[in-house]
Amino acid sequence: MSTDDVAWKLSMHLCDCCCYNKANRETAVEIKESVRGKDVYIIQTGTKNVNNDMMELQILAYACRTSCARNIVGVIPYLPYSKQSKMRKRGSIVCKLLAKMLSKSGLDHIITIDLHQKEIQGFFDIPVDNLRASPFLIEYIQTTIPDFRNAVIVARNPNSVKRVTSFAERLRLSIAVIHGEEKDEDEPDGRNSPPPVQGADFAFNPIPAIQAKEKPPLNVVGDVGGRIAIIVDDMIDDVQSFVSISAVLKERGAYKIYAMATHGLLSSDAPRLIEDSCIDEVVVTNTVPHEIQKMQCNKIKTVDISGMLVEAIRRIHNKESMAYLFRYIGMDD
């Protein structure tokens, strides 16, 4: 998504500013025109250089705040670290930390698209508009996929069932769910330390012994034989799981397989894996730049959603209701 396109559709010009790294790798910004008393919209998404992207956004927002801008709105199509929104093992909730940093940097409002978890909005101390890209993806299915009435919407895991059900209800299609996971040996995470004392004999055991959870191998719950399988998720980052799922769907008789998501991160060697897989087409929006990956793999298609951001900016600037952008959007979407 190009900021030039957004500015052109709004009939506005881009502010002349410069973001660069100094010799010691510190980030510096320079705003070359006055923003005093103006409404400023900073468009910045999360790319592969995610840490630098977020520092640029915060420093630029703080520069606008200290330059007496009236309102500062951060337009972040893809919010990084959104997968780290839960406590796992001895980690931390990094998404909450990022939310606090953005809130303190000077931003008054944030516009984003398809957060990994809708509850992430509660991490922020400022208003957050979480727009949905599903209408654009559904329109792509209806206009581009031939015989889409013979399709089935596939949930990559049980956690994605609500999102997939929302798609299926609007398309009047059935769903299938992938259950299980590939065998992967987890490394010890230290939760059994310190080790039990050898020869110790306790009078009682306060914690009952429970067997470790073991998921079955990948399996499809639902009928996909002789049908088009459309895997729907919020982002495609590591494509190995999609490749494994597509192989299972092909074994179950699906004759065409699509993978569809809002954010196409396509990390690592994703283009090569997609090219060599059973997936016929990967459809993502332009919330994250992926022009290089498209040149490496002809199966990757892009849906433009810049018009939705343009309308959101226009409505916020004119203090209009945002309800229009959430028409026909279910609570589970």
N, C-alpha and C positions, 0 to 999 in steps of 0.2 A: 504494500500500500504506500503510495507516494503522497507526501505532504503537499506537493504541488497540485495533485489532483483534488485534494480536499479544499485547498485554498481557491482553486479555480472554480469549483462548484459553489463555493460560498461567495464568489466575486470579491475576494479579499486578497491582499498581498501578504507574502511571508515576511515576518520580521527579520531584519538583518542581524544575525547573531553568529557567534563562532564558539565552538567547543573543541578543545584540543588538549593533548597531553604534553606536559612539560618534560624536560630532559630527565627528571627524576620520577617520571610516570604519574605525577599528580595531575588531576583533572582541573582544567581552568575553563571558564566561560567568559564571553565578552558580548554584551548587548550593545549594538551600535546605533540604536535609536531610542527615543524616549518612550517609556511605557507608563509614565505617571498618570494615574487616574483611569487607566484603560483595563479592559477585560482581556486577560492573556490566556490562550489555550496552547498548552505544550503537548505536542504529539510525540510520544516515545514508546516504543514497544520493546519487548524482551527478545534479543537476538542471541547468537551464540556467545557474544561478548557481554553476558548478562550483567556482571558486576559493574563494568564500566558504564553500561546503559543506565543503570539505576542511579549511579553517582552523578552522571551528567544531568539526569532529570532533577535530582534533589538540589544540586548546586544551581541549576538554572532557575528552579522555582524560588530558591532563597534569594538569588540575585534580583528576581522580579519583585519579591516582597520588600527587599531593602531599597528598591527603586520606586516604591510607593504605587505599585499596580493595584487597581481596585479589587479585581477578582482574578484568581489564578486557578485554572482548571487543568488537571492532568488527564490527557487522553491516552490511555494505556491499553491498546487492543488486546495484548496478551500480558497478563500480570505474572512475572517470574516468581519462582519459589512457591507457587500455589499448590504444588503436590506435597510440600512439606508443611501441611496445615494440621498435622496430628503428631502427638508424641509417639516416637518409635524407639524402643529399646532405651539407650542412654543418650538419645539425641536431643533436639530442641524443636520448638515450633517456630521455624525460621520465618514463615509467612507472617506471623504476628509481629515479629521484629521489624520486617520490612514495612508493614502497615504503619507501625508507630513512627518509623523514620520518615515515611512519606507525609504523614500527618503533621509532623513537627517541622518539615522543611519549608512550609509556607503555602502548600496547596490548600485550596478551599473546597475543592470538589474533584471527584475522580469519575471518569467514564471508562468502563472496561467491557469486555465481551467474554461471556461464557467462563466464569470462574470455575475452577476445578471442583470447589465446594461452595455452594451459595452462602454458607455460614461464614465464609471469609469476610463478608461485608461487616460483620460484627467486630472484626479486629481493628477497624478504622475508627478514628474520632471525628471524621468528616463524612459528608454524604457520598455514597457510592451508587452509581447507576450501572447495574450489571445487565447489559444488553444481550440479546440472544441472536445467534446466527442461524437457528433452525429454519426460519422461513426461506432463507436463501438456499439452504441445502435441500429442503423439500422441493422447492421450485426446480432445482437442478435434476432431481430424481424424476419429476413429472415431465420435464421438457427434453431431457437428454437420454435417459435410459429407456430403450425400446422395450415394450411389453413389461413395464414396471408393475403391472397388476399381477404378474406371476412372480413377484419378488417376496422375500421374507426378510424382516429386519432382525439382525443378529446382535445380541448383547455379548460383548467380549468377556464379561464376567458377571456374576450375580449383582454386583454393585451398580452396574450400568442398566439394570432392568427398567428403572423409572424413566430414564432418558429415552430408551428404546421404545418403551410403551407409548410415550408421548408422540414419537415419530409415527409409530404404527397406527395409532388411532386417527391421526390426521390424514394418513395415506390410505386408511381402510385396509391395512395389511395385517398378517399374523407375525408373530415373533418367534425367535428361537434363542436359546441361552447356552453359552459355552460354560461347562462346569468342569472343574478340575484344573490341574496345572502341570507343566512339565517338571520332571524330577530335577531338583536342584539342591545340591548339598550346601546347607547353610554353614557358614563358618561360626565357630564358638563366639558368642558375644559377651562372655564374661559374667553372665547372670548366675552361673553356678559357683562363682568365687565368693569367699574363699572356699577351697575344697573341704569336704567333710572330714572331720578328724577321724583317723583310722582307729578302730577299736573302741570308739565311743559308744556307750549303750545308754540311750535316753529312756526314761521311764514312760514317756508318751511321745506321740508324733502329732504335732498340732496341725499339720497340713496333710490331707489325704493324698495318696499317690494317684496321679492321673496320667494316662497315656498321652504321649505327644500327638498333636493333631496331624493327620496325614491325609492330604487330598488325593482323590483318585486321578488317573491320567485324563488328559483332555477328552471330553465327550460332548456331544451335541444333544441338548434337550429340545426336541421339536423336529418337525419334518422339513428338510431342505432338499429332498430328492427331486431332481428335474426342475429346480427353481433357481431364481437369481438370488444370491445371498448378499445383503448389504450390511456390512459391519459398521456400526455407528458408535462413536466415542467422542469425548471432548477434545482430545489431542492425540497426535501421532508423534511420538518421540522415538523410543526404541522400537523399531518395526519387527523385531524378532518374534514377539508374541503374535503379531498380526500374520506373519508368515506361517507360524505353526498352526494358527487357527484356520487359515485358508487351506492348508493341506488337509486338515480334518474335514472341513466342509466339502472339499473336492472328493474325498473318499466317500462321504455320505451322499454324493450325487448332485451337488450344486453344479450347474453348468456354467455359471458366470459369477464372479466374486468381485464386489466393490468394497473398498475401505473408505470411510467418510468421517471427517472430523473438522472441528472449527480451526484448531491451531496445528499447523504442519511444521513441527520443529525438525523432524527428519534428521536426527542426529547420527553421527558416526558414518558408517557406510550404508545408510538407508537406501540410496538410489540403486546400488548394486543388488541388495537383498530383494528389493521390490521387483527389479527387472528379472531376477531369476526365480521368482515365486509364482504361485498359482493365482495371485491377485491380478485381475484384468485392468483395474483402474483405481487410483488413489485420488480422492477428491478432498481438497482442503481450501480454506479461505485464505485471503492475503493479510491476515493479522500479523504474520511473521514472514519476513523476506525469505524466499526459497527459490530464487531464480537460478542459482547454480545447480541445485538439485534437479530442477526441471530440465536443464540442459543435459544432465547425466542420465535421465530416465524419462522416456516418453509416456510412461503410464501416469505421471503426476499431472493432475488438472487443478486449475485454480478458479475459485468463485470470488468475484469482487464484492466486497461489502462496504466499500467506502461511502456509498450513498447513505447507509444507516448512520454512520458517524457524523456525516454532514448534517443530517436532519437532527440528530441529538444536540450537536453544537448550536445549531440555529435555534432550537427550542429553548435551550438553557439560556442563551444570550437574550432571547426575547421574553424570558420568564413565562414560557408556555408549558402546559402539562406534557409530561413524558408518556402518558398512558397510551397514546397512539402507537408508540413503538412496541408496546407489549400486548397488542391485540392478538387474540387467539393463542396466546402463550400460556400453556398450562403450568400449574405449580410445580410439576415434576420435571419440567424442561430445563 
